[in-house]
Amino acid sequence: MLDQAAKLRQMAEGNAIREEKVNRDTKVFTITSGKGGVGKSNIVVNLGITLQKLGKKVMIFDADLGMGNDDVLIGCVPKYSVFDTIFSGKEIEEVLVEGPHGIKLLPGGSGLSKVDDLTEVQRKIFLKKLEHLEGFDYILIDTGAGINRSVLGFIACSDELLIVTTPEPTALTDAYSLLKAVSHFKIKTSAKVVVNRVFDEREGKNTFYKFNNAAQRFLNIKLFHLGNVSDDKRLTQAVRMQTPLVLAYPNSDAAKDIQNLAKEIEGINYKTDSEGIQGLFKRIFKVFS
């Protein structure tokens, strides 16, 4: 873990080895949570589709290793994971799945557990295959829940950290524990927060206020309240239909809230240094090896 922490800090300080910079404006978000069951993946999928509908080019990287379900939420069935391009000789076009409105899904599978074993030749072949995937405005990394090497690594690889929590005390406690680890290893100095399943706007604001107070007192990390998403039974219906909420029930309260989140994200000026998807995987190799 000490070696991992050193790599994470190196990423955060911007000292990771980068090749010649490519002029690209891809914003990489890691979207995570302290615990499972807070609705993180639903927000990732619906936020991605909403950004795509706003005219942006979006790719979701399902990085919940072994437990990813973004494909189910989108309503598609991927045959391969991204690392089949390395281990099974597949082309990136065979792995990438197209969802509603042209959004792209890159299934992560369990291949990251084998990153340590990759040869330099395998890495170069993989990065070469990624050349076909250019021009994304947003890459949304949907991680597993909790605090582990993979989650912290993906946070280090991204431009922005977005924490999804709910007003439930257990969700807030676990989200705080995740932020504590991020602060302790000096991975990020700021994060955006979405409060999911709120009864009204007041509950969302009060939840963020309490959460932010704890962070300000005890952690070296600045939080921004990106917005709330309403507790909406239509979301459960959409999941059962395997149709994203913003498409099944675009006028529902939760869908409108997600639309507002997308507009907030679009209105923020970001400083990116991502080099697109190739740059992202260069950083992943740097951290996970």
Sequence and secondary structure as in RCSB ss.txt:
>XXXX:A:sequence
MLDQAAKLRQMAEGNAIREEKVNRDTKVFTITSGKGGVGKSNIVVNLGITLQKLGKKVMIFDADLGMGNDDVLIG
CVPKYSVFDTIFSGKEIEEVLVEGPHGIKLLPGGSGLSKVDDLTEVQRKIFLKKLEHLEGFDYILIDTGAGINRS
VLGFIACSDELLIVTTPEPTALTDAYSLLKAVSHFKIKTSAKVVVNRVFDEREGKNTFYKFNNAAQRFLNIKLFH
LGNVSDDKRLTQAVRMQTPLVLAYPNSDAAKDIQNLAKEIEGINYKTDSEGIQGLFKRIFKVFS
>XXXX:A:secstr
 HHHHHHHHHHHTT S   S      EEEEEE SSSSSSHHHHHHHHHHHHHHTT  EEEEEE TTT  HHHHHT
   S  TTHHHHS   HHHH EE GGG EEEE TTGGGGGGG  HHHHHHHHHHGGGS   SEEEEEE SSSSHH
HHHHHHHSSEEEEEE SSHHHHHHHHHHHHHHHHTT  SEEEEEEEEESSHHHHHHHHHHHHHHHHHH S EEEE
EEEEE  HHHHHHHHHTS HHHH TTSHHHHHHHHHHHHHHTS       HHHHHHHHHHHHH 
